[in-house]
Each structure stands twice: as structure tokens, then as C-alpha cells.
Amino acid sequence: MQHELPLSGIVVVELGDSASAPFTGKILAELGAEVWKVERPSGDSSRGWGPSMWKGSGAAFHALNRGKRTISIDIKDREQLALLHQLIAERADVFLHNLRPGSAAKYGLDAESLRVTKPELVHCEVGAFGHTGPMNTLPGYDPLMQAFSGIMSITGEHDGPPVRAGVSIVDFGTGMWAAIGILAALHRRTSKLDGAAVNASLLETAIAWMSIGVAGYNADGTPGERHGSGVAFIVPHRAYSAADGDLIVSCGNDGLFARLSEALDRPEWADDERFATNAGRLANRAEIDRLIGERLAEQPREYWRKHLQDFGVPVAPVQTTAEMVAHEQTKALGIIGAPSEDEIGVVGLPLSFDGRRPPPLPAAPDIGAADADLRAGLGQRGGGHPGADGLSDVAPERRGAGGPAGGDDERPAAGRPTAGGVGQRDTNETSDDIDQRGSGVGDE
């Protein structure tokens, strides 16, 4: 029996580049939406991100753009821009973009312009510093937001420099928030019969990740500090070195610390007034960390993993990417596709519905792979991705799908860009209007 995915029948037009907006589009595609990815003729920036490449494009592009229908459009060209407007008018339930500030209105792609004639449209803008404020016109990248928000100030060793998180937590977090906003707007549309203008930004995401730090600062004025692999408010809750590798030990309450003390054959720690409570351990962080570290260094990592788990102490090895991919738990979850001659093997949706994970999406296509379909099919039904109606494995370019939810092909055309806003291609413009707001470079 086939199971319809939650967003089956929803059509998304994504004018996204780099990481954050494409990650939103990927989430929506995995949930069943038909996603049309609009790329400039030179392609998405992530196609060129190295060093890992697959079939001519960066591995990052394949990770973020599977299952989408790619079309090549130069929005500075009048005819091509008109084609994009037609696609939005006739097909889209959602328009998603991360254009540079001001560019959407310039090309008639802002929420105000598009929703005049299509009020049911869900319009989502993924920005850098936010949609308002003195810095709202500036572009940005993930590392800038980790720095600006204070995340980097609390990341790294206590006596070392601030460092960026090893993965683009702000890019991917913003992609998630944008997806959440879109889903909420689509849900509201079922009763209100009206769309919404959704705004998400890298900075707001970064600040949201600082929620506990902000609460702590507002409570007593204490700024955050760097604690290496640990955290400011729990001890022990960090990495230690065993005889042959590192592992994380986490004791979120005093009961778990008592179990750790017993497991390490140091039961007296649980009765020591310096260590018996988390408050005491915080005040004596250096000493208890030293004692735990010395004990763990006596045996191999795997010995301690099994031994501490037997005592009910939360513990995990610090694994490499290769170790994580090969681990039996990762394989049991089935979240990573198996690499082959035709498949790179990427991470799927970290959700299951009724015990079933949505089926894998087809490989990310070449630039403009669906151009012919777009030009031939506007005003007709078509498109889709595997899973739009359940568990089909037919590639997007080879199968049909339902049109936009709650609509048909007779919708009025969206407002066209004004002559002063677009005109013929402006050869004096040297910068792309796509806002490269999150490179994700260096994630691996």
C-alpha cells in the first residue's frame, strides 16, 4: 500500500543559492512537494564547492538539491523573468528565495507584488541580518552570524581563540526555520484561504541558538565563556581522552554522576561535598575534570563505552565521519543512501511517518535539466518527484503529478515587473542578485 506524503500536490518554486534556502527546498521535496529549482545560467554556487566533487558538481550541491526539477533562468533578462513569473502564477503554492536585499522587489518577486494577484501564495524570504533594522540590506554568511550572534565567543578552548562550529549550524538551522514557517503558512491557508509572507534569517536563527546563553546573561549579567567540548552549566558534560581515542561523558544530574563515580570505581566522589552536586562540580570544574580524565586514560575507548553504558551513564565515542557512516546504528536507521556508480549516497529526511521514512529522492540534476519541460508544459499538469504519490521511484522528468493544492491552471497571471524595474538585461550589473548567504564551506 502506498502512503501519500504530507506535501503531495504542493508546488514550490525555489530561487535559492548556496545552502540555507536550498536546504529548505530539500526538506519540502522530501516531504512530498514538487520543487522547481531556479538556477542562474552559471549554476548554483554550491556546484563549484570543493574539494569533494561528484559528476562535475560539488558534493554539497548533491546533498542539498536532490529530487528537484532544475531550470535555468537569468532573471535580468525580460523574457526569462516573464517565464519565471508565469511559472509562479500558474503552478506555485510556495515561492522561496534568498535574493539579495531589494532584489526581489526590483524584479517583481517580492511578496507584495506577487500576492496582489495571487493572495493564496506562500512567499518565503531567507535573509541574512533580518528583514528590518539598520543592517537588513547587508548580505551575510554562516560564519559571520556565528561571530555576530556570540556563538563563536563561547565556542573553543577556554584559553584559545573563538572558533566556528564545524558544520554550518546557522545555514541549516535557517533552512529548517524557513521550512517550519512555510508549513505553518500552508496549514493556515487550509482554513483562511490566504497565503502569507514568511521571513527567516541567518541572524535570527543564530540568536535563537543562543537562547540559554541570553537567558543566563539577562538573569545575572554573566557573559558566556568557552569550555572546549563542555558547556557552562553542567559538569561533567564533555570529551575526555581514553587510552586510544576520545569519548563524551554526560551527567545531566547528580544521580548520573553517582553512577559514573561507581562505574569508575571512585564511589567517594559522590559523597565529596566538592562534587556531590552540580553546583559543587561547577565550582570545582578543573579538579573533577582532571580526576575523570586520569581514570579514563587507563583503558581503551571501547572498554569505557561498554562499561559506562552498563552502569547507565550516557557516553558516546567521538567518531569520524567514516566511523559514523559505517556504524551499525547509522545503517539500521537507513538515513544515508548507499553510494554506487550512479548515487553519491546522501543523508535523507531525519523523520519517519507511521514508521516509514520517505523514499530517497533522485539524484540532483544538471543545470536546466527541466528547461524543455517548463517551456512546453506551462498551463498543463506535470512534474513531481518520487514519493509525491507514495513510493514510486520514477525520476521527476518522467512522471506526472497533481497540480497545486487548492488551485487549478486558470489562476490569473502574477503581476509583471515594471519597465523601470527590469527592462532588457543590464550589462552594467556585475554582481549577482542571488544572495550567497551561507557558503557552508568547510563543513566536512
C-alpha positions in Angstrom: 0.0 0.0 0.0 1.3 3.4 -1.0 1.3 6.2 1.6 0.8 9.8 0.4 3.5 12.1 1.7 2.4 15.2 3.7 3.1 17.7 0.9 1.9 15.7 -2.0 0.4 18.1 -4.6 2.2 21.2 -3.2 4.4 23.0 -5.8 7.4 25.0 -4.7 9.4 27.4 -6.8 12.8 27.9 -5.3 15.1 30.7 -6.3 17.7 29.8 -3.8 21.5 29.6 -3.9 24.2 28.1 -1.7 22.9 26.4 1.5 20.1 27.9 3.6 17.3 28.3 1.0 18.2 25.1 -0.9 18.1 23.2 2.4 14.6 24.4 2.9 13.7 23.3 -0.6 15.2 19.9 0.1 13.1 19.4 3.2 9.9 20.3 1.3 10.9 18.0 -1.5 11.5 15.1 0.9 8.1 15.8 2.4 6.5 15.3 -1.0 6.4 18.7 -2.6 7.2 19.2 -6.3 10.2 21.6 -6.2 11.3 23.7 -9.2 14.8 25.0 -8.5 15.7 28.1 -10.5 19.4 28.5 -11.2 21.2 31.2 -12.9 22.8 30.0 -16.2 26.2 29.5 -14.5 24.6 27.3 -11.9 24.2 27.3 -8.1 27.3 28.4 -6.2 27.5 25.1 -4.4 28.1 23.3 -7.7 31.6 24.7 -7.5 32.3 24.0 -3.9 35.2 21.6 -3.3 37.2 19.7 -2.6 34.7 16.8 -2.9 33.1 16.6 -6.3 30.6 14.2 -7.9 29.9 14.1 -11.6 31.1 17.7 -12.2 29.4 19.4 -9.2 30.3 19.9 -5.6 29.2 17.2 -3.2 27.4 19.9 -1.3 25.1 20.6 -4.3 24.1 16.9 -4.4 23.4 16.9 -0.7 21.1 19.9 -0.9 19.3 19.6 -4.2 18.2 16.0 -4.8 14.8 15.5 -6.2 14.3 19.0 -7.5 13.5 20.0 -11.1 16.2 22.4 -12.2 15.5 25.2 -14.7 18.0 27.8 -15.9 16.7 31.4 -15.8 18.5 34.7 -16.0 16.2 37.0 -14.0 17.9 40.0 -15.6 16.5 39.0 -19.0 13.0 40.3 -19.6 11.7 37.2 -21.4 13.2 34.7 -19.0 11.9 36.7 -16.0 8.5 36.7 -17.5 8.7 32.9 -17.7 9.5 32.7 -14.0 6.5 34.9 -13.2 4.3 32.6 -15.3 5.6 29.6 -13.5 4.8 31.2 -10.2 1.4 32.4 -11.3 0.3 29.1 -12.9 1.9 26.5 -10.6 3.3 27.7 -7.3 1.8 27.3 -3.9 5.1 28.5 -2.4 7.8 30.8 -3.7 11.1 30.6 -1.8 14.1 32.8 -2.4 17.3 34.2 -0.9 17.8 37.1 -3.3 20.0 40.0 -2.1 18.1 42.6 -0.2 16.0 44.8 -2.5 16.4 42.5 -5.5 13.1 40.7 -5.1 11.1 44.0 -5.4 13.4 45.0 -8.3 12.2 42.0 -10.3 8.6 42.0 -9.1 9.3 38.9 -7.0 8.6 40.3 -3.5 5.6 39.2 -1.5 3.7 42.4 -2.0 4.0 42.3 -5.8 3.2 38.6 -6.2 0.4 38.3 -3.7 -1.6 41.2 -5.2 -2.9 38.8 -7.9 -2.2 35.6 -6.1 -3.1 36.1 -2.4 -3.0 32.4 -1.7 0.7 32.3 -2.4 3.1 31.5 0.5 6.1 33.7 -0.1 9.2 32.9 1.9 12.3 35.1 2.0 15.5 33.8 3.6 17.7 36.7 4.6 20.9 37.4 6.3 20.6 40.1 9.1 16.8 40.1 9.0 14.0 41.9 7.1 14.2 45.1 9.3 16.8 47.1 11.2 19.9 49.1 10.2 21.7 46.1 8.8 18.9 44.5 6.9 20.3 45.3 3.5 23.6 43.6 4.1 24.4 40.1 2.7 25.9 37.5 5.0 27.3 34.1 5.5 27.1 31.4 8.3 30.5 32.3 9.9 29.5 36.0 10.1 26.4 35.1 12.0 28.2 32.7 14.3 30.5 35.6 15.1 27.9 38.4 15.3 25.5 36.4 17.5 28.0 35.4 20.1 28.1 31.7 19.2 31.8 31.9 18.4 32.6 33.7 21.7 31.5 30.6 23.6 33.0 28.0 21.2 36.5 26.8 21.6 39.0 26.1 24.3 39.0 28.4 27.4 42.5 29.7 26.7 42.2 29.6 22.9 40.6 31.8 20.2 36.9 31.7 19.4 36.1 29.2 16.7 33.3 28.4 14.2 31.3 25.3 14.7 32.5 22.5 12.4 29.2 22.4 10.4 27.1 25.3 9.1 24.6 25.2 12.0 23.2 28.6 11.1 22.7 27.8 7.4 20.9 24.6 8.1 19.0 25.9 11.1 17.7 28.8 9.0 16.6 26.3 6.3 14.7 24.4 9.0 13.0 27.6 10.3 12.0 28.6 6.8 10.5 25.2 6.3 8.6 25.4 9.6 7.3 28.8 8.6 6.2 27.6 5.2 4.4 24.6 6.7 2.6 26.8 9.2 1.5 29.1 6.4 0.3 26.2 4.3 -1.7 24.9 7.3 -3.3 28.3 7.9 -4.2 28.5 4.3 -6.4 25.5 4.6 -8.8 27.5 6.7 -8.0 31.1 5.9 -7.8 30.6 2.2 -4.9 33.1 2.2 -1.2 32.7 2.0 1.5 34.6 4.0 4.8 36.3 3.7 7.3 34.3 5.7 10.7 35.8 6.7 13.6 33.8 8.1 17.2 35.0 8.5 20.6 33.7 9.4 21.0 36.1 12.3 17.6 35.3 13.9 18.5 31.6 13.8 21.9 32.2 15.3 20.3 34.3 18.1 17.7 31.5 18.7 20.6 29.0 19.2 21.8 31.4 21.9 18.6 31.1 23.8 20.1 29.6 27.0 23.0 32.0 26.9 20.8 35.0 26.5 18.6 33.9 29.4 21.7 33.4 31.6 23.0 36.8 30.7 19.7 38.5 31.4 19.4 36.6 34.7 22.7 37.7 36.3 24.7 39.6 33.7 27.3 36.8 33.3 28.7 36.6 29.7 29.3 33.2 28.2 32.7 31.5 28.4 34.4 29.0 26.2 34.6 25.5 27.7 36.0 23.4 24.9 33.8 20.4 24.3 31.9 21.1 27.5 29.1 23.5 28.5 28.8 26.3 31.0 26.1 24.8 33.2 26.7 21.0 33.5 29.8 19.1 34.8 30.8 16.5 33.6 29.4 17.1 30.1 32.5 17.0 27.8 35.0 14.9 25.9 37.8 13.0 27.7 40.7 11.1 26.2 40.7 7.3 26.8 43.9 5.3 26.1 43.2 5.1 22.3 40.6 7.8 21.5 38.1 10.3 22.8 34.7 9.9 24.2 32.0 12.2 25.6 30.6 11.6 29.1 27.4 13.4 30.1 26.0 13.5 33.6 23.0 15.9 33.4 22.1 15.3 37.1 23.6 14.3 40.4 22.2 10.7 40.1 24.1 10.1 36.9 27.2 11.5 38.5 26.8 9.0 41.3 26.6 6.2 38.7 29.7 7.5 37.0 31.6 7.5 40.3 30.6 3.9 40.9 31.5 2.9 37.3 34.9 4.5 37.6 35.4 2.7 41.0 35.5 6.1 42.7 32.3 6.0 44.8 33.7 8.5 47.3 33.3 11.3 44.6 29.5 11.1 45.0 29.9 11.9 48.7 32.6 14.6 48.4 31.0 18.0 49.0 33.0 19.4 46.2 31.5 17.0 43.7 28.2 15.7 45.1 26.1 18.4 43.4 26.3 20.0 40.0 26.8 23.4 41.7 29.8 22.0 43.5 31.2 20.4 40.3 30.8 23.7 38.5 32.8 25.4 41.2 35.5 22.7 41.1 35.3 22.0 37.3 39.1 21.8 36.8 39.6 19.3 39.6 36.8 16.9 38.7 37.7 17.0 35.0 41.3 16.2 35.9 40.3 13.2 38.1 37.8 11.8 35.5 40.4 12.3 32.7 43.1 10.5 34.6 40.8 7.5 35.2 39.5 7.3 31.7 43.1 7.4 30.2 43.8 4.0 31.8 41.6 2.0 29.4 40.7 2.0 25.7 37.7 3.9 24.4 35.6 0.9 23.6 36.1 -0.6 27.0 34.8 2.6 28.7 31.9 2.9 26.2 30.6 -0.6 27.1 31.4 -0.3 30.8 29.8 3.1 31.4 26.7 2.0 29.4 26.4 -1.0 31.7 26.1 1.5 34.6 23.6 3.6 32.7 25.9 6.5 32.2 25.4 8.5 28.9 28.5 8.0 26.8 29.5 8.2 23.1 32.7 7.8 21.2 33.9 10.9 19.3 33.7 9.4 15.8 35.0 10.5 12.5 32.6 10.8 9.5 33.8 7.5 8.2 33.2 5.8 11.6 29.7 7.3 11.8 28.7 6.2 8.3 29.9 2.7 8.9 28.3 2.3 12.3 25.6 -0.3 12.7 23.3 2.2 14.3 23.5 4.5 11.4 22.9 1.7 9.0 19.9 0.4 11.0 18.3 3.9 10.7 18.7 3.8 6.9 19.1 7.6 6.8 22.1 7.6 4.5 21.7 6.3 0.9 24.1 3.6 -0.3 26.7 5.0 -2.6 27.0 3.4 -6.0 28.2 4.2 -9.5 25.1 6.3 -10.0 24.4 7.5 -6.5 26.7 9.6 -4.2 24.9 8.5 -1.1 23.5 11.4 0.9 21.6 12.0 4.1 17.8 11.7 3.8 15.0 13.2 5.8 15.5 12.7 9.6 11.8 12.0 10.0 9.6 8.9 9.7 5.8 8.7 9.3 4.0 5.7 10.6 7.4 4.0 10.9 8.4 4.7 7.3 11.0 7.2 6.1 10.1 9.0 2.9 11.7 7.3 -0.1 15.1 8.6 -1.4 14.9 11.4 -3.9 16.5 11.0 -7.3 20.0 12.5 -7.9 20.4 16.2 -8.3 20.0 17.1 -11.9 22.2 19.1 -14.3 21.7 22.8 -14.8 18.5 23.4 -16.7 17.5 19.7 -16.9 13.8 20.6 -16.9 14.0 23.7 -19.2 12.2 22.0 -22.0 9.5 20.6 -19.8 8.9 24.1 -18.3 8.6 25.8 -21.7 6.4 23.1 -23.1 4.3 22.4 -20.0 3.2 25.8 -18.5 -0.6 25.8 -18.5 -0.6 21.9 -18.2 -0.2 19.5 -15.4 3.2 17.8 -14.9 6.3 17.4 -12.8 6.6 15.8 -9.4 9.2 13.7 -7.6 9.3 10.1 -6.4 7.0 9.9 -3.4 4.7 12.7 -4.4 2.1 9.9 -4.6 3.8 7.4 -2.3 6.8 5.2 -3.0 7.4 5.5 -6.8 11.0 5.5 -7.9 10.4 7.2 -11.3 12.6 10.2 -12.0 10.9 13.7 -11.9 11.3 14.3 -15.6 9.4 11.0 -16.4 6.2 11.2 -14.5 3.2 13.4 -13.8 1.9 14.8 -10.5 -1.0 16.7 -9.3 -1.2 20.5 -9.6 -1.1 23.0 -6.8 -3.2 22.2 -3.8 -6.5 24.0 -3.8 -5.9 25.5 -7.2 -6.0 24.9 -10.9 -4.4 26.1 -14.1 -6.7 29.1 -14.6 -5.2 31.3 -12.0 -4.6 34.9 -13.1 -1.1 35.8 -14.1 1.1 37.3 -11.4 1.9 41.0 -11.5 4.6 41.6 -14.1 7.7 43.6 -13.2 7.6 47.3 -14.1 9.5 48.6 -17.0 11.7 50.6 -14.7 12.4 47.6 -12.6 13.5 45.1 -15.2 13.8 46.2 -18.8 16.3 44.4 -21.0 19.4 42.8 -19.5 21.5 45.4 -17.8 25.1 44.6 -18.8 26.4 47.2 -16.2 25.3 44.9 -13.4 28.3 42.9 -12.4 27.1 41.4 -9.1 24.7 38.6 -8.8 21.4 39.3 -7.2 21.3 35.9 -5.7 22.3 36.4 -2.1 25.0 33.9 -1.2 24.0 33.9 2.5 25.6 30.7 3.6 28.5 29.0 2.0 28.8 26.0 4.2 32.4 25.7 3.0 34.4 23.6 5.4 31.5 21.5 6.8 33.3 18.3 6.4 
